[in-house]
């Protein structure tokens, strides 16, 4: 969702499917509730850590996405946003099927002369925008699974707006991290009282065709999107590289749906604070010059700290641009994004609501047989604010008190 027209598309689909649920009911759903629901409609691979408390639901028939997870087994809070009404309808939508999920595989770019969502020569409008079936409705093959991991693959054939043909294979592994492994990757040891689930998706894209992928004819990127349940007091935190605009360019792109109001986006030295309350449609994006390899959020209602980490190659600046237009700078795209759902206009219904944390790989300049890899890791931690504050400070560079006060009205 990198452009206002895309959100209009999603909104129209959501409304036609009747996908808006009562928010009080959504807040009461447990992981066990969501798991039982999903099993009515599709195959679920249930992964867990050694304790059995950290659990992750993977859906092979929906591109191996992590639909939701929990830190406290079946009775715990379910973190991923699920579009229950779309599942229950059994319908296949024409432009996109917005099922949800907190780690789902996509491919960029979405717009521009190298888009894989528009056919050659058509206008960049809603009528001509279609999500490629391999990342929307087609299943991934489940290659293998263990108690804590699932490996999947998918062969794809895509054609971009400029007519470039891409033959590729996607290999995707979803892993639940064991406690010691999660602590090492997190870089800090949470207090013993904290409940935590940590998982990662390791996503690889291989050029299986006979021609090299070159900037002049278009590149693809790996794009991982996480959709989470919001609360009235959820704040997204994005650390960034501080410095002058002459050196690093603008700090943030906050004009996707009109400039984000000052009470919903606060910029401090090296930190962005963005509302994830699901009440106001808005989006932010950071360039490779500004983005760091971590972002996160804190839900003060449920006392949940979420950390998203990804592998960001040093010195790489060619990220695909997904704006719906013929572009002067097709490789000046975002590395990380966060989207907050909300009504598109006063009185209208939101799509979810939900909020998103997104990361992307660079554009893949691959010769035949070469591979690009993008790892996206998610942590959910539940506990007291005092215990979570130490983790937030170590990972995001900010205390829980500072997060809570950043957007306080």
N, C-alpha and C positions, 0 to 999 in steps of 0.2 A: 504494500500500500504506500506508494511513493508519490501519489498525485491526487488531487482533489477528485478527479473524475473516477479514479479507482474506488475511492470511498463511496461515491455516489452509486457505483455499480454494486458494491457490497451491500449498501443500505437497501437498494431496491430488491436485491435477492433475499435479504434477510426478512424484509417486511412481507414479501410474497410468500415466504415459507412460514411466516408467523413465528420468527425465532426469538422474539423478545420475551423473557421470563420475568416473573416477579422477583425483584432483587432480594427480598427477605427470604424467599424460598431457596434461591441460589446460595445464600450465605450459610444455610443450614445443611447443605449436602456434604456428606462425608466421602472419603475415598471409596469406601465400600459401596455406598449408594451409586457413585459414578461407575464403578467397575461392573456392578450388576446391570446397570443401564446399558453400557457399551456392549456387554456380552449378548444382549438381545439382538443386536444389529450387525455385529462383525466379530471376527476372531481377535482375541486379545492375548498378547504374550506378556505375562506378568513376571517382572524381574524384581529382585530384592537384594538387599545387602545381607551380610552375615547375621545381623541381629533380627532380621525379619520385620523391623519397623520401617526402614526406608524401602518403599516400594514404588515401582514405575510401571505404567501401562503403555505398551507399545502396540501399534496397530499396523501389521504388515500390509493389509489391503488399502491402507491410506498412507502410502509412501513411507511406511515404517516410522511414522511420527510418534513422538512421546505425547500421548493425549493428556495425561495428568500424572501426578505423583503425590506422595505423602511421606511425612516423617514419623507418623505414629500408626502405621498399619491400617487395617480396614476402618477403624473408628476415628482416624485422624482427618485433619483438614485436607481437602482436595485442592491442589494449587492451580491446575490447568483449567482454562475456560473451555466449555463444551457447548456446542450449539445443539441442544437436545431436540429441538423441534425439527431441524433439518434431518437429523438421523431418523426421527420417528416418521417423517413424511415419506421416506423412501424415494423421493424425487431426485433427479439429476438436473441441476441448473445449467443453463446454457453457457454463461460466461465464467463462472467460478462457483465452487462448492465450498462454502465457508464453514467447515466442520469444527474449527478451533484447534487446540493443541499447543503445548508449551515448548515444543521443539519440533518444527516441521521444515522439511526440505523444499526449497524453491530455487529457481535459477533466474539470474538477471542477465541482461537488462530487460526491464518491462516496457520502456518506451524508447523512442528515438530510432535512428536509421539502422540500428543493430538490434532492435527489439525482437524477442521471440514470441511476443504476444500479439503482434500485428502482421498481416500479410503484406507483401510488397505493394506499394503504391496506394494503399487505402488511407483515408483520413485517420488521424489520431483522435478517435472519439469512442464513446461507449459502445456504439453499434458494432464497431469493427474490432473490439478488444476481446480476446479469448485467452484464458489460461491454458497453456499446453496440457493435454490430457495426461502425459506421464507424471506431471507434478500436481494433478488435480483429482483425477478419478481412477487412474490405472494403479493396480497393486504393484508393490515391490515383491520380489521373490525372497522368501525366508530361507537363507542358506544354512544357518545353524543357530543354535541357541544353547545357553547354559542357564544356571540359576540366576546369574547376574548380568548376562549379555545376550544380545541378539544381533546377528549379522545378516544383512540384506543386500540385494543387488537389483539393478534395473538397466536394461539396454534401451537407449533412446535415440530417436531420429528427430531432429529439429531443423527448421529453416527460419532464418531471420528476415527482417523487413527488406534487407538489401539482396536477398536471394542466396546468401551463404548457407551451405548445407553442413550440419553438424551431426556426425555419428559419434556416440559416446556411451560410456558405461559409468553408472554411478554405483559405488560401493559405500555402504553405510553401516556402521556399527554403533549400537547404543549400549553403553556400559553403565551399570550402577557402581559407584566407587565404594570400596570398603572404607571403614572409618579411618584407619591409618593412612590410606592412600588419599582420601579426601582432605584430611588435615594437612598432609604434605603439599598437595596441590593448592590448597587455600592459602598456605603460607603462615598460618597461625593456628593455635590450638584453642578451640572453643571450650568454655567451662563445661564441666561434666553434666550439668543440669540441662544443657541445650539439646534439643532434639534436632536432628539434621538428616536430610536426604541429599545426596549429591550424585549427579549422573552427567555423562557427556555423550555427544554424538561426534563420531569421527567420520567425516564425509569426504569421499574421494571422487574426482571426476577425471576420466581417462579419455583421451582422443583415440577412438577406435577407427577413425576414417583414414583416408589416404593422403589428405592435405593438411598442412599446418594451419593452426588458428592464428591469424595475424590481425593486428590492430586496424589495418586499412580495410578489412572486410568484416570485422566484428569479433568480439570476444564474449565468452560466457563467464559467469561468476557463480559461486555457491553462496546461497542466501538462506540463513537460518532465522526463522521468526518464532518468537515465544509469546503466546497469548495467555494472560493471567487474569484471575478474578480480582476486580478492584475493591477498594473500600473507600469510605468518605475521607479517610486520612492516610492514603497511600502516596508516597513521594518517591519519584524516580531520582536517582543520584548518578550523575555522569562526570567522573573526573576528566579533565582535559589538560593539554599542554598549554600553559600560560605563555604569554608573549605578545608582541605587537602584531597588528594585522599586516604590517609590511613584511613581517617575518613568516607568519603562519596563516595569514588570511583571516576571514571572519571566524569568530568563535563558534557560531552555531547558525544553521539554517532553521529559522523558526517561522517561516512564512508559507508553509504548505497549504494551509487553509485560512489564511489571514494571519497576521502577526499575533503571536501568543500574548495574552494580557500579562501585565507585569506581576499580578498576584498569582500567576500560574507558572511562570518561568523566572527564576531568580539566578543571576549570574554572579558568582563570587570568585575570588582568586583561585583558579584551578578547579572549580566545581560548578556544575549546573544542577539546579533543583527544579524538577518538573512535576506537575501534578498528575497522578495516575488514579484519579477518583472515578473515572468512567462517566463524568458528567459534562465534559466540554470537549468537543472534537478538536484535536490539535496534534501537531507532530513536530519533532525536532530531528536534526541530522548533523553529524560531525564528519569533517573531512579527515583524510589520513594524516594530515599535518597536525590536527588538533586531537584526534581520538587517541585514547590509551587502550590497553587490552582488557579493560574491566569496566563494568557498569553495574548498577543494581537498583534496589528499591527497598523501602521499608513501609510495611503495613502496620500502622499504629493501633488499629482496631483489634487485629488478631495477633499482634506482636510477632510478625514474621519478617525476617531479613532475607532478601533474595539477592544473590550475587550471580552475575553472568560473566564468564571469562572466555576469551577466544584467542587463537594464535594470530598475531598481527605481525606480518613480516616487516623487518626494519628497512626503512628507506624506500619502500614501495609506495607509489602514489597513483598508479593507474587502476582506478575503481570505476566500474561501469556506471553510466548515468541513465537513470530510468525515467526522466521527464518525458511527458507525452508531446514531443515536438522534434523536428529535425534539429540536431544539436550542433552547436559550434565546438563544444567540449565534451565529446562522448565518453571521456575517461576522467571526468571530474566529479565522480559520484561520491556517495556517503560510504563510510565504513561501519558506523553504528547509527541506529535510529531508535527512537522511542515514540510510540503513538498512544494517545489517550482517546478513548471512544467517547461519544456523546451525541446528543441530538444535532442533526445538520442545520436545524433552524428551530426557533422557539416553538414548543408544542409538538414537535416531531419525535418519533421514537429513535433511540440509538440502535446501533447494530447489535451490540452485546447486552450490557456493556462489558468492556474488558480494557486492559492496557497491554502494551507490547514492549518487549526488549528484543532488538534485532541486531545481527552482525552479518558481515559479508566478507568473502574472500576477495583478493584482487582479481582483475580480469585475467583469464587463463590463456596465456600465450603458449600453446602446446603443439609440439610436433607430433606426428603419428606415434602412438604408444606412450606418450608422456602423460603424467598425472599431476593434478593439483589437489591439495588436501586442506580442509578447513575443519578445525575442532572447536566445538561450542560446548562449554561446560556450565551447568546450572547447579546452584546450591540453594536450598531453602533451609533456614534455621529458625527454630521457634524457642522462645525462652523469655526470661526477664529482660527488660530494657537495659539494665546494668550489665548483664552478661553479653547481650547482643552488641552493646556499644563498643566493647573491646574488639570484636570481630569487624564491625563497621569501620573503626578507626584504622585497623591494620590493613584492610582491603581497599576501602574507598577513600580513606584519609579524612574521615569526618565522624563525629560522635552521633549517637542517636538523638541526643538533645538538640544538636545543631540541625539535624535533618528535620526534626519535628518543628523547630522554630523558623526554618527557612521560608516556609510558605504561610506561616501563621498570619491570620487576618486580624 
